[in-house]
C-alpha cells in the first residue's frame, strides 16, 4: 500500500513538468459520473490468521459523481460523492478441539469440541466524500492519462454481520485406561453441550471513518464537451472502523487459541467507467 501511495505522489509531482501545455488548451473543469465494481474486503489480521475459518473478498458496487476545477496547468482540484460497499465472506465447516483441558461440574477432565457449519458475510455500506488532486495530461482532443489521489471522510450507513448455520458444542472425554480412546458427550445443555444457530448481528462501526484513495486511468473525447474515461482505483480506510468501546482485548477462535485484538479496516480495488462533461 505504501509503495502505491509513493508512486501516486511521485507521478502527481512529475506530471506537471512532463506534460505541461498551453493553459488555453485545457478545459476549466468537469462534472463527472462514474460506476463500476470493486474487489473489497474488511481487513482483519485475526481473521486472516485464524485457521478454523476461510475468508474471501467479494465484488461490490462502486458508484460516484463529482466536480473538478483547474488549479494550474494540468492540475485539477476535485471533490465528489461516492457510494461504496465492502464485504468479506467467512465460512467455517469442521470439528475443532479446544486446546485447553477443562474440568466439568463432576470433576471429570474433558476438551471442549466445537462442530461448526456456518457462513458469515461482514457487510459495510458507506457514503464517502473524496477531496483531492487530479492530473490530466496530454492534448484535450486526444486520449489522455489521468492520475489522482484524495483523502476521503466516509459516513458508515450500515454495518452488519449476516450469518447462517450452526455451531454445536460437545465434551470430548479422554478414556481413563486407553490413551487413544475418547468419549463424546453431546446434547446436555446443563453441561454446556448444545447446538445453536448463528444469527445476524450489527457490527459496532464508527459513524465517521477517514481513508485514502488513489488511482490512474485514461480518458478519450466523445465530442468537444464530453469525455469517456476508465479508472483503476484503490481505497483504504485509516484506523479501526470499530468503535473504541467495542474493541475487545482478545480474539479467541474455535480451538481456543487466543490472540491480541487487531484493528478492522476497509479496502477495495475498483475498475470504473464514466463520463466527464467539460466546462460545465
C-alpha positions in Angstrom: 0.0 0.0 0.0 2.8 2.4 0.9 4.5 1.8 -2.5 1.2 2.5 -4.2 0.9 5.9 -2.4 4.5 6.7 -3.1 4.1 6.1 -6.9 0.9 8.2 -7.0 2.6 11.1 -5.2 5.7 11.0 -7.5 3.6 10.8 -10.6 1.4 13.7 -9.5 4.5 15.8 -8.9 6.3 14.8 -12.1 3.3 15.1 -14.4 3.1 18.9 -14.1 6.6 19.1 -15.6 6.4 16.2 -18.1 3.1 17.1 -19.7 2.8 20.8 -19.2 1.0 22.6 -22.0 -0.7 25.8 -23.0 -3.3 26.8 -20.4 -5.7 28.0 -23.1 -5.9 24.5 -24.5 -7.0 22.9 -21.2 -10.6 22.8 -20.0 -11.6 24.8 -16.9 -13.2 21.9 -15.1 -15.5 18.9 -15.3 -18.7 17.3 -13.9 -18.4 13.6 -13.9 -20.4 10.4 -13.3 -18.9 7.0 -12.8 -19.8 3.5 -12.0 -18.0 0.1 -11.6 -17.2 -2.8 -9.5 -14.6 -3.3 -6.7 -12.9 -6.2 -5.1 -13.5 -5.4 -1.5 -12.9 -6.8 2.0 -12.9 -6.0 5.7 -9.2 -6.5 6.6 -8.5 -8.0 10.0 -5.3 -9.8 10.9 -7.1 -12.0 13.5 -9.5 -13.4 10.8 -6.7 -13.8 8.2 -4.6 -15.9 10.7 -7.5 -18.0 12.0 -7.0 -21.5 10.6 -10.5 -22.6 11.6 -12.2 -20.4 9.1 -11.9 -19.5 5.4 -12.2 -15.9 4.3 -12.9 -14.4 0.8 -13.1 -10.9 -0.6 -16.2 -10.0 -2.6 -17.2 -7.9 -5.6 -19.3 -4.9 -4.6 -20.6 -1.8 -6.4 -18.6 1.5 -6.6 -20.6 4.5 -7.9 -19.8 8.2 -7.8 -20.1 11.7 -9.1 -18.2 14.9 -8.6 -16.7 18.1 -9.9 -13.2 19.3 -10.7 -11.8 22.7 -11.3 -8.4 23.5 -12.9 -5.8 24.9 -10.5 -2.8 25.4 -12.8 -1.6 23.8 -16.0 -2.8 20.2 -15.9 -3.6 20.1 -12.2 -7.2 20.0 -11.0 -8.8 20.1 -7.6 -11.7 17.7 -7.3 -14.4 16.6 -4.8 -17.3 14.3 -5.1 -19.6 11.8 -3.6 -19.2 8.0 -3.7 -21.4 5.1 -2.7 -19.3 2.2 -1.7 -20.0 -1.3 -0.3 -17.4 -3.6 1.4 -17.9 -7.2 2.3 -15.9 -10.3 3.5 -17.3 -13.8 3.3 -16.4 -16.1 6.1 -17.0 -19.9 6.0 -16.5 -22.4 8.7 -17.0 -26.2 8.4 -15.5 -28.8 10.6 -14.8 -30.1 14.1 -12.3 -28.2 16.3 -10.9 -29.4 19.6 -10.2 -26.7 22.2 -6.5 -26.8 23.2 -7.3 -26.3 26.9 -8.0 -29.3 29.1 -11.1 -28.4 31.3 -12.9 -29.8 34.3 -16.6 -30.3 34.2 -19.0 -29.9 37.1 -18.5 -33.6 38.1 -14.7 -33.1 38.2 -14.1 -35.1 35.0 -11.4 -33.8 32.6 -12.5 -33.0 29.1 -11.8 -31.0 26.0 -14.4 -28.7 24.5 -15.3 -29.8 21.0 -17.0 -27.4 18.5 -18.6 -28.6 15.4 -19.3 -25.7 13.1 -21.1 -25.3 9.8 -21.9 -21.7 9.0 -21.3 -18.8 6.7 -20.9 -15.2 7.7 -20.9 -12.1 5.4 -19.5 -9.0 7.1 -21.0 -6.2 5.1 -20.4 -2.4 5.3 -22.2 0.3 3.3 -20.7 3.8 3.1 -21.0 7.2 1.6 -17.7 8.9 1.0 -16.5 12.4 0.0 -13.3 12.3 -2.0 -11.3 15.6 -1.8 -8.1 15.6 -3.8 -5.8 16.4 -6.7 -6.1 15.2 -10.2 -3.6 15.3 -13.1 -4.9 15.1 -16.7 -2.1 15.1 -19.1 -1.9 15.4 -22.9 -3.9 17.0 -25.7 -7.6 17.5 -24.7 -8.6 16.4 -28.2 -6.8 13.0 -27.9 -6.5 10.1 -25.4 -5.0 11.3 -22.1 -3.6 9.9 -18.9 -5.3 10.6 -15.5 -3.7 10.2 -12.1 -5.4 11.2 -8.9 -5.2 11.0 -5.1 -7.6 12.0 -2.4 -8.5 11.9 1.3 -12.0 10.5 2.0 -14.1 11.1 5.0 -16.8 8.3 5.0 -20.2 8.0 6.6 -21.0 4.5 7.6 -24.6 3.9 6.6 -24.9 0.3 7.6 -22.6 -2.4 9.1 -23.9 -5.9 9.6 -22.7 -9.5 10.0 -25.1 -11.7 8.1 -24.8 -15.2 9.5 -26.4 -18.6 8.7 -25.7 -22.0 10.1 -25.0 -23.8 13.4 -22.3 -24.3 16.0 -22.6 -27.4 18.2 -20.5 -27.8 21.4 -19.7 -31.2 22.8 -17.5 -32.7 25.5 -14.5 -34.9 24.5 -13.5 -37.1 27.4 -10.2 -39.0 27.3 -10.6 -42.6 28.4 -9.1 -43.4 31.8 -7.4 -46.6 30.5 -6.8 -46.2 26.8 -4.9 -43.1 25.6 -6.2 -43.5 22.0 -9.9 -43.7 23.1 -12.2 -40.7 23.8 -15.9 -40.4 24.7 -18.0 -37.7 23.1 -21.0 -36.3 25.1 -23.5 -34.0 23.4 -27.0 -32.5 23.8 -26.7 -31.9 27.6 -27.4 -28.2 28.0 -26.6 -28.3 31.7 -23.0 -29.1 30.9 -22.9 -26.5 28.1 -23.2 -29.1 25.3 -25.8 -27.9 22.9 -26.4 -26.8 19.3 -27.2 -23.2 18.4 -28.0 -21.3 15.2 -25.9 -18.3 14.5 -27.8 -15.1 13.9 -27.4 -11.8 12.1 -25.9 -9.1 14.2 -24.8 -5.5 13.9 -21.2 -4.6 13.5 -20.4 -1.7 16.1 -18.8 0.5 13.5 -18.0 4.2 13.9 -20.2 6.7 12.2 -17.3 8.5 10.5 -14.2 6.9 9.1 -11.3 8.6 7.3 -9.5 7.0 4.4 -7.2 7.5 1.4 -7.8 6.8 -2.3 -5.7 6.8 -5.4 -6.0 5.8 -9.0 -4.9 6.1 -12.6 -6.6 5.7 -15.9 -7.3 7.2 -19.3 -9.8 9.5 -21.0 -10.8 9.9 -24.6 -13.1 12.5 -26.2 -16.5 11.5 -27.5 -17.1 15.1 -28.7 -15.9 18.6 -27.9 -17.6 18.6 -24.4 -17.8 15.0 -23.3 -15.1 12.5 -22.4 -15.3 8.8 -21.8 -12.9 7.7 -19.0 -11.7 4.5 -17.4 -10.1 4.3 -13.9 -8.3 1.7 -11.8 -8.6 2.8 -8.2 -7.6 1.8 -4.7 -9.1 2.7 -1.3 -8.0 2.0 2.2 -9.6 3.3 5.4 -7.3 4.7 8.1 -7.6 3.2 11.6 -10.1 0.9 13.2 -13.7 1.1 12.0 -14.9 -0.5 15.2 -16.0 1.9 18.0 -13.4 2.2 20.7 -15.7 1.0 23.5 -16.4 -2.2 21.5 -12.8 -3.1 20.7 -12.0 -6.3 22.7 -8.7 -7.1 24.2 -8.5 -10.7 22.8 -9.6 -12.7 19.8 -10.3 -16.4 20.5 -11.1 -18.9 17.8 -13.0 -22.2 18.0 -9.8 -24.1 19.0 -9.4 -21.7 22.0 -6.3 -20.1 20.5 -6.1 -16.5 21.9 -4.6 -13.6 20.1 -4.4 -9.9 20.9 -7.1 -7.7 19.3 -6.3 -6.3 15.8 -8.0 -3.5 14.0 -10.5 -3.8 11.2 -10.1 -1.7 8.1 -11.9 -1.3 4.8 -10.1 -1.8 1.4 -11.1 -2.1 -2.2 -9.6 -2.2 -5.7 -12.0 -0.9 -8.3 -12.5 -0.6 -12.0 -14.8 2.3 -13.1 -16.1 3.7 -16.3 -17.6 7.2 -16.6 -18.5 10.3 -18.5 -16.9 13.8 -17.9 -18.6 17.0 -19.1 -16.0 19.7 -19.8 -16.5 23.3 -18.8 -19.9 22.6 -17.2 
